[in-house]
Amino acid sequence: MKIVQITAGAGGRICGSCLHDNALVRTLRQRGRDAVLVPAYVPTTSDEENVAEPIVVMGGVNVFLQQKSSIFRRTPRWIDWFFDRPVLLRALSRWSGNTRPADLGPLTVSSLQGEEGCQRKEVYRLAEW
């Protein structure tokens, strides 16, 4: 059985969830389990060996753009691929402190709606992966 741990990345910042999930997956692997750590939104950062996969699911830029404009809900994969690049997500996450939490309410509700929300394309892509 494959164990997939999806964790919200913190870009270039150290975050408790990233550290915990990184240690969990590393320990599972040491005990012979088939486990992977998959970053969501932005790449993870760890103060130890980072065992995360080199991909990012539900890329933060794509999720945001799909919430703000219906055009991005229909873009071809190659455009989404560009916005999902870990190096771009890391660079842009430097400004994430400028995000007003009050602006994230509709995005949160839409994300929780899954395939009925504005991010359905990302939900389907995650399911295919």
A tleap script that builds the chain and sets N, CA, C and O, in Angstrom:
source leaprc.protein.ff14SB
mol = sequence {
  NMET LYS ILE VAL GLN ILE THR ALA GLY ALA
  GLY GLY ARG ILE CYS GLY SER CYS LEU HIE
  ASP ASN ALA LEU VAL ARG THR LEU ARG GLN
  ARG GLY ARG ASP ALA VAL LEU VAL PRO ALA
  TYR VAL PRO THR THR SER ASP GLU GLU ASN
  VAL ALA GLU PRO ILE VAL VAL MET GLY GLY
  VAL ASN VAL PHE LEU GLN GLN LYS SER SER
  ILE PHE ARG ARG THR PRO ARG TRP ILE ASP
  TRP PHE PHE ASP ARG PRO VAL LEU LEU ARG
  ALA LEU SER ARG TRP SER GLY ASN THR ARG
  PRO ALA ASP LEU GLY PRO LEU THR VAL SER
  SER LEU GLN GLY GLU GLU GLY CYS GLN ARG
  LYS GLU VAL TYR ARG LEU ALA GLU CTRP
}
set mol.1.N position { 0.836 -1.161 0.000 }
set mol.1.CA position { 0.000 0.000 0.000 }
set mol.1.C position { 0.896 1.245 0.000 }
set mol.1.O position { 1.862 1.337 0.758 }
set mol.2.N position { 0.551 2.188 -0.864 }
set mol.2.CA position { 1.297 3.448 -0.931 }
set mol.2.C position { 0.624 4.456 -0.003 }
set mol.2.O position { -0.598 4.607 -0.011 }
set mol.3.N position { 1.429 5.133 0.786 }
set mol.3.CA position { 0.941 6.176 1.685 }
set mol.3.C position { 1.322 7.511 1.068 }
set mol.3.O position { 2.496 7.765 0.799 }
set mol.4.N position { 0.328 8.365 0.846 }
set mol.4.CA position { 0.563 9.693 0.278 }
set mol.4.C position { 0.197 10.723 1.337 }
set mol.4.O position { -0.953 10.798 1.770 }
set mol.5.N position { 1.166 11.505 1.746 }
set mol.5.CA position { 0.954 12.576 2.715 }
set mol.5.C position { 1.016 13.890 1.947 }
set mol.5.O position { 2.069 14.269 1.436 }
set mol.6.N position { -0.120 14.583 1.868 }
set mol.6.CA position { -0.165 15.886 1.203 }
set mol.6.C position { -0.035 16.947 2.287 }
set mol.6.O position { -0.778 16.945 3.269 }
set mol.7.N position { 0.914 17.850 2.096 }
set mol.7.CA position { 1.142 18.893 3.100 }
set mol.7.C position { 1.216 20.258 2.428 }
set mol.7.O position { 1.794 20.407 1.352 }
set mol.8.N position { 0.629 21.238 3.077 }
set mol.8.CA position { 0.693 22.603 2.553 }
set mol.8.C position { 2.108 23.128 2.751 }
set mol.8.O position { 2.602 23.208 3.876 }
set mol.9.N position { 2.746 23.481 1.652 }
set mol.9.CA position { 4.095 24.023 1.738 }
set mol.9.C position { 4.079 25.436 2.296 }
set mol.9.O position { 3.023 26.056 2.420 }
set mol.10.N position { 5.237 25.927 2.624 }
set mol.10.CA position { 5.367 27.287 3.158 }
set mol.10.C position { 6.367 28.097 2.343 }
set mol.10.O position { 6.899 29.095 2.830 }
set mol.11.N position { 6.628 27.675 1.108 }
set mol.11.CA position { 7.582 28.398 0.278 }
set mol.11.C position { 8.971 28.312 0.868 }
set mol.11.O position { 9.472 27.212 1.101 }
set mol.12.N position { 9.594 29.424 1.110 }
set mol.12.CA position { 10.942 29.432 1.657 }
set mol.12.C position { 10.986 29.486 3.172 }
set mol.12.O position { 12.062 29.604 3.759 }
set mol.13.N position { 9.827 29.400 3.809 }
set mol.13.CA position { 9.781 29.486 5.269 }
set mol.13.C position { 9.762 28.097 5.899 }
set mol.13.O position { 9.266 27.139 5.306 }
set mol.14.N position { 10.301 28.004 7.092 }
set mol.14.CA position { 10.205 26.772 7.876 }
set mol.14.C position { 8.843 26.789 8.564 }
set mol.14.O position { 8.466 27.781 9.188 }
set mol.15.N position { 8.109 25.682 8.443 }
set mol.15.CA position { 6.799 25.613 9.092 }
set mol.15.C position { 6.673 24.284 9.820 }
set mol.15.O position { 7.208 23.265 9.381 }
set mol.16.N position { 5.962 24.310 10.932 }
set mol.16.CA position { 5.817 23.119 11.757 }
set mol.16.C position { 5.192 21.946 11.034 }
set mol.16.O position { 5.624 20.807 11.209 }
set mol.17.N position { 4.174 22.212 10.218 }
set mol.17.CA position { 3.516 21.124 9.483 }
set mol.17.C position { 4.474 20.477 8.490 }
set mol.17.O position { 4.502 19.254 8.351 }
set mol.18.N position { 5.254 21.302 7.804 }
set mol.18.CA position { 6.227 20.756 6.847 }
set mol.18.C position { 7.250 19.878 7.561 }
set mol.18.O position { 7.574 18.787 7.093 }
set mol.19.N position { 7.756 20.358 8.694 }
set mol.19.CA position { 8.748 19.594 9.449 }
set mol.19.C position { 8.153 18.280 9.946 }
set mol.19.O position { 8.786 17.229 9.844 }
set mol.20.N position { 6.941 18.342 10.480 }
set mol.20.CA position { 6.272 17.150 11.001 }
set mol.20.C position { 6.051 16.133 9.890 }
set mol.20.O position { 6.399 14.961 10.035 }
set mol.21.N position { 5.469 16.585 8.778 }
set mol.21.CA position { 5.142 15.660 7.693 }
set mol.21.C position { 6.394 15.097 7.035 }
set mol.21.O position { 6.417 13.934 6.633 }
set mol.22.N position { 7.434 15.914 6.925 }
set mol.22.CA position { 8.701 15.448 6.375 }
set mol.22.C position { 9.282 14.340 7.260 }
set mol.22.O position { 9.733 13.311 6.757 }
set mol.23.N position { 9.268 14.557 8.577 }
set mol.23.CA position { 9.784 13.551 9.514 }
set mol.23.C position { 8.930 12.286 9.491 }
set mol.23.O position { 9.458 11.177 9.571 }
set mol.24.N position { 7.620 12.449 9.383 }
set mol.24.CA position { 6.716 11.301 9.333 }
set mol.24.C position { 7.009 10.420 8.126 }
set mol.24.O position { 7.162 9.206 8.263 }
set mol.25.N position { 7.087 11.025 6.950 }
set mol.25.CA position { 7.331 10.251 5.727 }
set mol.25.C position { 8.723 9.626 5.751 }
set mol.25.O position { 8.891 8.474 5.351 }
set mol.26.N position { 9.708 10.365 6.211 }
set mol.26.CA position { 11.061 9.809 6.304 }
set mol.26.C position { 11.070 8.582 7.227 }
set mol.26.O position { 11.684 7.567 6.897 }
set mol.27.N position { 10.403 8.668 8.363 }
set mol.27.CA position { 10.346 7.548 9.308 }
set mol.27.C position { 9.587 6.361 8.719 }
set mol.27.O position { 10.003 5.214 8.881 }
set mol.28.N position { 8.483 6.633 8.041 }
set mol.28.CA position { 7.735 5.545 7.398 }
set mol.28.C position { 8.612 4.808 6.388 }
set mol.28.O position { 8.593 3.580 6.313 }
set mol.29.N position { 9.375 5.568 5.619 }
set mol.29.CA position { 10.278 4.950 4.637 }
set mol.29.C position { 11.350 4.113 5.333 }
set mol.29.O position { 11.666 3.010 4.888 }
set mol.30.N position { 11.906 4.638 6.422 }
set mol.30.CA position { 12.931 3.892 7.167 }
set mol.30.C position { 12.376 2.581 7.714 }
set mol.30.O position { 13.120 1.626 7.932 }
set mol.31.N position { 11.081 2.544 7.932 }
set mol.31.CA position { 10.437 1.326 8.441 }
set mol.31.C position { 9.898 0.450 7.317 }
set mol.31.O position { 9.123 -0.478 7.552 }
set mol.32.N position { 10.322 0.760 6.089 }
set mol.32.CA position { 9.989 -0.084 4.956 }
set mol.32.C position { 8.664 0.206 4.278 }
set mol.32.O position { 8.224 -0.581 3.439 }
set mol.33.N position { 8.024 1.297 4.612 }
set mol.33.CA position { 6.745 1.637 3.996 }
set mol.33.C position { 6.974 2.431 2.713 }
set mol.33.O position { 7.955 3.162 2.579 }
set mol.34.N position { 6.052 2.269 1.784 }
set mol.34.CA position { 6.078 3.024 0.530 }
set mol.34.C position { 5.316 4.324 0.776 }
set mol.34.O position { 4.094 4.364 0.638 }
set mol.35.N position { 6.030 5.379 1.136 }
set mol.35.CA position { 5.402 6.647 1.503 }
set mol.35.C position { 6.003 7.793 0.700 }
set mol.35.O position { 7.203 7.817 0.426 }
set mol.36.N position { 5.148 8.743 0.329 }
set mol.36.CA position { 5.602 9.935 -0.388 }
set mol.36.C position { 5.009 11.173 0.276 }
set mol.36.O position { 3.910 11.139 0.829 }
set mol.37.N position { 5.757 12.251 0.206 }
set mol.37.CA position { 5.319 13.552 0.707 }
set mol.37.C position { 5.092 14.451 -0.499 }
set mol.37.O position { 6.002 14.676 -1.297 }
set mol.38.N position { 3.879 14.961 -0.628 }
set mol.38.CA position { 3.520 15.777 -1.781 }
set mol.38.C position { 3.154 17.183 -1.302 }
set mol.38.O position { 2.185 17.346 -0.560 }
set mol.39.N position { 3.913 18.200 -1.715 }
set mol.39.CA position { 3.590 19.568 -1.325 }
set mol.39.C position { 2.360 20.088 -2.073 }
set mol.39.O position { 2.158 19.795 -3.251 }
set mol.40.N position { 1.555 20.857 -1.365 }
set mol.40.CA position { 0.416 21.539 -1.975 }
set mol.40.C position { 0.646 23.045 -1.873 }
set mol.40.O position { 1.238 23.535 -0.911 }
set mol.41.N position { 0.177 23.752 -2.864 }
set mol.41.CA position { 0.237 25.214 -2.961 }
set mol.41.C position { 1.625 25.748 -3.301 }
set mol.41.O position { 1.801 26.385 -4.339 }
set mol.42.N position { 2.613 25.497 -2.441 }
set mol.42.CA position { 3.998 25.921 -2.688 }
set mol.42.C position { 4.932 24.827 -2.170 }
set mol.42.O position { 4.501 23.975 -1.393 }
set mol.43.N position { 6.190 24.833 -2.579 }
set mol.43.CA position { 7.124 23.798 -2.109 }
set mol.43.C position { 7.323 23.840 -0.589 }
set mol.43.O position { 7.116 24.867 0.057 }
set mol.44.N position { 7.726 22.703 -0.049 }
set mol.44.CA position { 8.029 22.627 1.381 }
set mol.44.C position { 9.483 23.011 1.629 }
set mol.44.O position { 10.325 22.936 0.734 }
set mol.45.N position { 9.756 23.418 2.852 }
set mol.45.CA position { 11.110 23.708 3.307 }
set mol.45.C position { 11.321 22.931 4.599 }
set mol.45.O position { 10.420 22.856 5.434 }
set mol.46.N position { 12.493 22.362 4.763 }
set mol.46.CA position { 12.778 21.587 5.965 }
set mol.46.C position { 14.173 21.916 6.464 }
set mol.46.O position { 15.041 22.324 5.692 }
set mol.47.N position { 14.381 21.735 7.762 }
set mol.47.CA position { 15.716 21.940 8.313 }
set mol.47.C position { 16.528 20.647 8.277 }
set mol.47.O position { 17.673 20.617 8.727 }
set mol.48.N position { 15.933 19.580 7.741 }
set mol.48.CA position { 16.606 18.301 7.534 }
set mol.48.C position { 16.492 17.957 6.053 }
set mol.48.O position { 16.038 18.778 5.256 }
set mol.49.N position { 16.903 16.746 5.685 }
set mol.49.CA position { 16.738 16.317 4.299 }
set mol.49.C position { 15.263 16.415 3.927 }
set mol.49.O position { 14.405 15.844 4.599 }
set mol.50.N position { 14.977 17.145 2.850 }
set mol.50.CA position { 13.596 17.311 2.395 }
set mol.50.C position { 13.232 16.114 1.525 }
set mol.50.O position { 13.811 15.928 0.454 }
set mol.51.N position { 12.276 15.300 1.977 }
set mol.51.CA position { 11.909 14.082 1.254 }
set mol.51.C position { 10.710 14.297 0.336 }
set mol.51.O position { 10.188 13.337 -0.231 }
set mol.52.N position { 10.264 15.554 0.182 }
set mol.52.CA position { 9.090 15.853 -0.636 }
set mol.52.C position { 9.340 15.546 -2.109 }
set mol.52.O position { 10.463 15.632 -2.606 }
set mol.53.N position { 8.256 15.187 -2.785 }
set mol.53.CA position { 8.305 14.980 -4.228 }
set mol.53.C position { 8.649 16.310 -4.903 }
set mol.53.O position { 8.386 17.372 -4.338 }
set mol.54.N position { 9.236 16.264 -6.106 }
set mol.54.CA position { 9.646 17.503 -6.777 }
set mol.54.C position { 8.498 18.209 -7.504 }
set mol.54.O position { 8.740 19.066 -8.354 }
set mol.55.N position { 7.265 17.857 -7.180 }
set mol.55.CA position { 6.102 18.499 -7.797 }
set mol.55.C position { 5.350 19.281 -6.732 }
set mol.55.O position { 5.610 19.125 -5.538 }
set mol.56.N position { 4.426 20.115 -7.161 }
set mol.56.CA position { 3.520 20.815 -6.255 }
set mol.56.C position { 2.120 20.607 -6.803 }
set mol.56.O position { 1.850 20.924 -7.961 }
set mol.57.N position { 1.218 20.071 -5.966 }
set mol.57.CA position { -0.172 19.911 -6.389 }
set mol.57.C position { -0.971 21.110 -5.904 }
set mol.57.O position { -0.605 21.748 -4.916 }
set mol.58.N position { -2.044 21.411 -6.588 }
set mol.58.CA position { -2.885 22.558 -6.242 }
set mol.58.C position { -2.019 23.817 -6.148 }
set mol.58.O position { -2.109 24.575 -5.182 }
set mol.59.N position { -1.181 24.027 -7.166 }
set mol.59.CA position { -0.239 25.146 -7.160 }
set mol.59.C position { -0.903 26.457 -6.759 }
set mol.59.O position { -1.951 26.824 -7.293 }
set mol.60.N position { -0.286 27.156 -5.820 }
set mol.60.CA position { -0.869 28.359 -5.251 }
set mol.60.C position { -1.238 29.427 -6.264 }
set mol.60.O position { -2.280 30.069 -6.128 }
set mol.61.N position { -0.410 29.629 -7.271 }
set mol.61.CA position { -0.707 30.651 -8.277 }
set mol.61.C position { -1.915 30.227 -9.101 }
set mol.61.O position { -2.819 31.032 -9.325 }
set mol.62.N position { -1.946 28.971 -9.559 }
set mol.62.CA position { -3.083 28.501 -10.345 }
set mol.62.C position { -4.376 28.529 -9.545 }
set mol.62.O position { -5.414 28.941 -10.064 }
set mol.63.N position { -4.328 28.096 -8.293 }
set mol.63.CA position { -5.520 28.099 -7.441 }
set mol.63.C position { -6.051 29.525 -7.297 }
set mol.63.O position { -7.256 29.755 -7.400 }
set mol.64.N position { -5.156 30.474 -7.058 }
set mol.64.CA position { -5.549 31.873 -6.909 }
set mol.64.C position { -6.131 32.424 -8.212 }
set mol.64.O position { -7.198 33.039 -8.206 }
set mol.65.N position { -5.431 32.202 -9.327 }
set mol.65.CA position { -5.901 32.730 -10.608 }
set mol.65.C position { -7.242 32.130 -11.013 }
set mol.65.O position { -8.098 32.833 -11.551 }
set mol.66.N position { -7.431 30.837 -10.758 }
set mol.66.CA position { -8.699 30.192 -11.097 }
set mol.66.C position { -9.845 30.738 -10.244 }
set mol.66.O position { -10.995 30.756 -10.683 }
set mol.67.N position { -9.535 31.175 -9.045 }
set mol.67.CA position { -10.557 31.783 -8.192 }
set mol.67.C position { -10.925 33.167 -8.705 }
set mol.67.O position { -12.098 33.541 -8.712 }
set mol.68.N position { -9.930 33.921 -9.132 }
set mol.68.CA position { -10.141 35.316 -9.514 }
set mol.68.C position { -10.689 35.511 -10.922 }
set mol.68.O position { -11.372 36.502 -11.184 }
set mol.69.N position { -10.400 34.575 -11.841 }
set mol.69.CA position { -10.818 34.762 -13.234 }
set mol.69.C position { -11.177 33.432 -13.884 }
set mol.69.O position { -10.410 32.471 -13.822 }
set mol.70.N position { -12.338 33.390 -14.501 }
set mol.70.CA position { -12.790 32.155 -15.161 }
set mol.70.C position { -11.901 31.787 -16.350 }
set mol.70.O position { -11.888 30.629 -16.769 }
set mol.71.N position { -11.168 32.737 -16.891 }
set mol.71.CA position { -10.255 32.440 -18.007 }
set mol.71.C position { -9.267 31.355 -17.594 }
set mol.71.O position { -8.976 30.452 -18.378 }
set mol.72.N position { -8.749 31.437 -16.367 }
set mol.72.CA position { -7.733 30.486 -15.908 }
set mol.72.C position { -8.315 29.121 -15.556 }
set mol.72.O position { -7.568 28.176 -15.301 }
set mol.73.N position { -9.633 29.012 -15.539 }
set mol.73.CA position { -10.266 27.703 -15.304 }
set mol.73.C position { -10.285 26.865 -16.574 }
set mol.73.O position { -10.620 25.681 -16.545 }
set mol.74.N position { -9.915 27.503 -17.708 }
set mol.74.CA position { -9.938 26.800 -18.995 }
set mol.74.C position { -8.600 26.843 -19.737 }
set mol.74.O position { -8.537 26.474 -20.909 }
set mol.75.N position { -7.557 27.278 -19.086 }
set mol.75.CA position { -6.260 27.372 -19.761 }
set mol.75.C position { -5.689 25.982 -20.033 }
set mol.75.O position { -5.970 25.034 -19.299 }
set mol.76.N position { -4.889 25.866 -21.092 }
set mol.76.CA position { -4.260 24.568 -21.383 }
set mol.76.C position { -3.210 24.220 -20.324 }
set mol.76.O position { -2.717 25.082 -19.596 }
set mol.77.N position { -2.894 22.946 -20.267 }
set mol.77.CA position { -1.977 22.441 -19.243 }
set mol.77.C position { -0.620 23.134 -19.288 }
set mol.77.O position { -0.021 23.348 -18.234 }
set mol.78.N position { -0.110 23.494 -20.470 }
set mol.78.CA position { 1.226 24.079 -20.529 }
set mol.78.C position { 1.276 25.433 -19.819 }
set mol.78.O position { 2.319 25.803 -19.279 }
set mol.79.N position { 0.175 26.171 -19.811 }
set mol.79.CA position { 0.144 27.437 -19.075 }
set mol.79.C position { 0.130 27.151 -17.573 }
set mol.79.O position { 0.856 27.781 -16.804 }
set mol.80.N position { -0.702 26.197 -17.169 }
set mol.80.CA position { -0.742 25.812 -15.750 }
set mol.80.C position { 0.624 25.304 -15.293 }
set mol.80.O position { 1.070 25.610 -14.187 }
set mol.81.N position { 1.282 24.532 -16.146 }
set mol.81.CA position { 2.598 23.975 -15.835 }
set mol.81.C position { 3.577 25.096 -15.484 }
set mol.81.O position { 4.343 24.990 -14.526 }
set mol.82.N position { 3.539 26.170 -16.275 }
set mol.82.CA position { 4.432 27.302 -16.018 }
set mol.82.C position { 4.194 27.874 -14.617 }
set mol.82.O position { 5.147 28.126 -13.880 }
set mol.83.N position { 2.929 28.079 -14.251 }
set mol.83.CA position { 2.608 28.666 -12.946 }
set mol.83.C position { 2.839 27.703 -11.785 }
set mol.83.O position { 2.912 28.133 -10.634 }
set mol.84.N position { 2.957 26.401 -12.073 }
set mol.84.CA position { 3.189 25.400 -11.024 }
set mol.84.C position { 4.667 25.115 -10.776 }
set mol.84.O position { 4.988 24.281 -9.931 }
set mol.85.N position { 5.575 25.783 -11.486 }
set mol.85.CA position { 7.003 25.519 -11.299 }
set mol.85.C position { 7.423 25.867 -9.874 }
set mol.85.O position { 7.191 26.985 -9.415 }
set mol.86.N position { 8.041 24.914 -9.171 }
set mol.86.CA position { 8.467 25.175 -7.792 }
set mol.86.C position { 9.339 26.422 -7.640 }
set mol.86.O position { 9.206 27.145 -6.653 }
set mol.87.N position { 10.218 26.682 -8.590 }
set mol.87.CA position { 11.100 27.853 -8.473 }
set mol.87.C position { 10.271 29.145 -8.522 }
set mol.87.O position { 10.567 30.089 -7.790 }
set mol.88.N position { 9.250 29.198 -9.366 }
set mol.88.CA position { 8.378 30.372 -9.436 }
set mol.88.C position { 7.558 30.501 -8.152 }
set mol.88.O position { 7.421 31.594 -7.602 }
set mol.89.N position { 7.015 29.382 -7.680 }
set mol.89.CA position { 6.206 29.412 -6.462 }
set mol.89.C position { 7.030 29.853 -5.254 }
set mol.89.O position { 6.545 30.605 -4.409 }
set mol.90.N position { 8.271 29.387 -5.176 }
set mol.90.CA position { 9.152 29.804 -4.069 }
set mol.90.C position { 9.408 31.315 -4.124 }
set mol.90.O position { 9.346 32.009 -3.109 }
set mol.91.N position { 9.695 31.802 -5.326 }
set mol.91.CA position { 9.987 33.231 -5.484 }
set mol.91.C position { 8.770 34.085 -5.121 }
set mol.91.O position { 8.898 35.087 -4.417 }
set mol.92.N position { 7.604 33.690 -5.597 }
set mol.92.CA position { 6.402 34.477 -5.331 }
set mol.92.C position { 5.940 34.367 -3.883 }
set mol.92.O position { 5.283 35.274 -3.372 }
set mol.93.N position { 6.273 33.278 -3.228 }
set mol.93.CA position { 5.818 33.098 -1.843 }
set mol.93.C position { 6.479 34.095 -0.889 }
set mol.93.O position { 6.043 34.237 0.253 }
set mol.94.N position { 7.507 34.773 -1.337 }
set mol.94.CA position { 8.142 35.803 -0.501 }
set mol.94.C position { 7.169 36.926 -0.166 }
set mol.94.O position { 7.298 37.583 0.866 }
set mol.95.N position { 6.191 37.140 -1.048 }
set mol.95.CA position { 5.227 38.210 -0.845 }
set mol.95.C position { 3.923 37.711 -0.227 }
set mol.95.O position { 2.956 38.467 -0.132 }
set mol.96.N position { 3.888 36.466 0.189 }
set mol.96.CA position { 2.644 35.922 0.735 }
set mol.96.C position { 2.240 36.612 2.034 }
set mol.96.O position { 1.071 36.557 2.417 }
set mol.97.N position { 3.162 37.247 2.706 }
set mol.97.CA position { 2.833 37.990 3.921 }
set mol.97.C position { 1.949 39.191 3.644 }
set mol.97.O position { 1.346 39.742 4.565 }
set mol.98.N position { 1.865 39.604 2.382 }
set mol.98.CA position { 1.021 40.730 1.998 }
set mol.98.C position { -0.429 40.317 1.769 }
set mol.98.O position { -1.273 41.168 1.489 }
set mol.99.N position { -0.727 39.035 1.882 }
set mol.99.CA position { -2.074 38.539 1.653 }
set mol.99.C position { -2.951 38.881 2.850 }
set mol.99.O position { -2.582 38.641 4.000 }
set mol.100.N position { -4.115 39.445 2.558 }
set mol.100.CA position { -5.065 39.747 3.631 }
set mol.100.C position { -5.947 38.522 3.861 }
set mol.100.O position { -6.618 38.073 2.932 }
set mol.101.N position { -5.961 37.980 5.058 }
set mol.101.CA position { -6.763 36.782 5.333 }
set mol.101.C position { -8.231 36.935 4.938 }
set mol.101.O position { -8.858 35.967 4.505 }
set mol.102.N position { -8.781 38.132 5.081 }
set mol.102.CA position { -10.190 38.344 4.730 }
set mol.102.C position { -10.453 38.084 3.249 }
set mol.102.O position { -11.571 37.741 2.864 }
set mol.103.N position { -9.422 38.249 2.419 }
set mol.103.CA position { -9.579 38.017 0.979 }
set mol.103.C position { -9.609 36.534 0.630 }
set mol.103.O position { -9.969 36.170 -0.489 }
set mol.104.N position { -9.234 35.677 1.574 }
set mol.104.CA position { -9.120 34.247 1.283 }
set mol.104.C position { -10.398 33.461 1.556 }
set mol.104.O position { -10.466 32.277 1.227 }
set mol.105.N position { -11.413 34.091 2.148 }
set mol.105.CA position { -12.660 33.397 2.463 }
set mol.105.C position { -13.297 32.716 1.260 }
set mol.105.O position { -13.554 31.514 1.309 }
set mol.106.N position { -13.561 33.455 0.171 }
set mol.106.CA position { -14.175 32.823 -0.998 }
set mol.106.C position { -13.304 31.711 -1.603 }
set mol.106.O position { -13.830 30.712 -2.093 }
set mol.107.N position { -11.989 31.882 -1.569 }
set mol.107.CA position { -11.083 30.849 -2.076 }
set mol.107.C position { -11.182 29.588 -1.222 }
set mol.107.O position { -11.185 28.476 -1.751 }
set mol.108.N position { -11.263 29.757 0.081 }
set mol.108.CA position { -11.392 28.608 0.979 }
set mol.108.C position { -12.690 27.861 0.716 }
set mol.108.O position { -12.688 26.635 0.607 }
set mol.109.N position { -13.791 28.582 0.614 }
set mol.109.CA position { -15.090 27.955 0.350 }
set mol.109.C position { -15.059 27.224 -0.982 }
set mol.109.O position { -15.525 26.088 -1.074 }
set mol.110.N position { -14.522 27.853 -2.004 }
set mol.110.CA position { -14.441 27.233 -3.327 }
set mol.110.C position { -13.591 25.971 -3.300 }
set mol.110.O position { -13.950 24.968 -3.918 }
set mol.111.N position { -12.474 26.013 -2.594 }
set mol.111.CA position { -11.608 24.832 -2.495 }
set mol.111.C position { -12.330 23.681 -1.806 }
set mol.111.O position { -12.186 22.527 -2.208 }
set mol.112.N position { -13.100 23.987 -0.776 }
set mol.112.CA position { -13.843 22.951 -0.061 }
set mol.112.C position { -14.974 22.361 -0.905 }
set mol.112.O position { -15.454 21.265 -0.617 }
set mol.113.N position { -15.398 23.075 -1.936 }
set mol.113.CA position { -16.444 22.573 -2.822 }
set mol.113.C position { -15.917 21.526 -3.795 }
set mol.113.O position { -16.693 20.904 -4.520 }
set mol.114.N position { -14.601 21.329 -3.811 }
set mol.114.CA position { -14.013 20.287 -4.654 }
set mol.114.C position { -14.319 20.486 -6.124 }
set mol.114.O position { -14.059 21.554 -6.679 }
set mol.115.N position { -14.871 19.459 -6.758 }
set mol.115.CA position { -15.117 19.539 -8.199 }
set mol.115.C position { -16.261 20.484 -8.559 }
set mol.115.O position { -16.499 20.733 -9.740 }
set mol.116.N position { -16.962 21.005 -7.578 }
set mol.116.CA position { -18.003 22.006 -7.820 }
set mol.116.C position { -17.452 23.427 -7.691 }
set mol.116.O position { -18.140 24.390 -8.032 }
set mol.117.N position { -16.233 23.563 -7.209 }
set mol.117.CA position { -15.637 24.875 -6.991 }
set mol.117.C position { -14.845 25.366 -8.194 }
set mol.117.O position { -14.742 24.679 -9.211 }
set mol.118.N position { -14.297 26.543 -8.064 }
set mol.118.CA position { -13.521 27.164 -9.146 }
set mol.118.C position { -12.229 26.415 -9.445 }
set mol.118.O position { -11.662 26.576 -10.526 }
set mol.119.N position { -11.759 25.611 -8.518 }
set mol.119.CA position { -10.500 24.890 -8.690 }
set mol.119.C position { -10.717 23.451 -9.161 }
set mol.119.O position { -9.857 22.600 -8.931 }
set mol.120.N position { -11.830 23.164 -9.805 }
set mol.120.CA position { -12.123 21.778 -10.231 }
set mol.120.C position { -11.017 21.202 -11.104 }
set mol.120.O position { -10.724 20.009 -11.028 }
set mol.121.N position { -10.403 22.036 -11.927 }
set mol.121.CA position { -9.307 21.567 -12.779 }
set mol.121.C position { -8.160 21.025 -11.930 }
set mol.121.O position { -7.568 20.001 -12.272 }
set mol.122.N position { -7.845 21.700 -10.833 }
set mol.122.CA position { -6.777 21.247 -9.939 }
set mol.122.C position { -7.181 19.969 -9.202 }
set mol.122.O position { -6.348 19.091 -8.978 }
set mol.123.N position { -8.446 19.867 -8.829 }
set mol.123.CA position { -8.941 18.663 -8.151 }
set mol.123.C position { -8.806 17.462 -9.078 }
set mol.123.O position { -8.347 16.402 -8.654 }
set mol.124.N position { -9.202 17.618 -10.342 }
set mol.124.CA position { -9.087 16.519 -11.310 }
set mol.124.C position { -7.625 16.158 -11.556 }
set mol.124.O position { -7.288 14.979 -11.669 }
set mol.125.N position { -6.765 17.155 -11.639 }
set mol.125.CA position { -5.343 16.896 -11.868 }
set mol.125.C position { -4.741 16.119 -10.692 }
set mol.125.O position { -3.935 15.209 -10.888 }
set mol.126.N position { -5.134 16.483 -9.483 }
set mol.126.CA position { -4.655 15.771 -8.295 }
set mol.126.C position { -5.146 14.324 -8.314 }
set mol.126.O position { -4.387 13.408 -7.995 }
set mol.127.N position { -6.395 14.117 -8.680 }
set mol.127.CA position { -6.947 12.756 -8.736 }
set mol.127.C position { -6.239 11.913 -9.797 }
set mol.127.O position { -6.024 10.719 -9.589 }
set mol.128.N position { -5.876 12.517 -10.925 }
set mol.128.CA position { -5.161 11.789 -11.979 }
set mol.128.C position { -3.760 11.405 -11.522 }
set mol.128.O position { -3.256 10.342 -11.883 }
set mol.129.N position { -3.136 12.261 -10.733 }
set mol.129.CA position { -1.778 12.000 -10.275 }
set mol.129.C position { -1.772 10.789 -9.390 }
set mol.129.O position { -0.717 10.393 -8.893 }
savepdb mol mol.pdb
quit
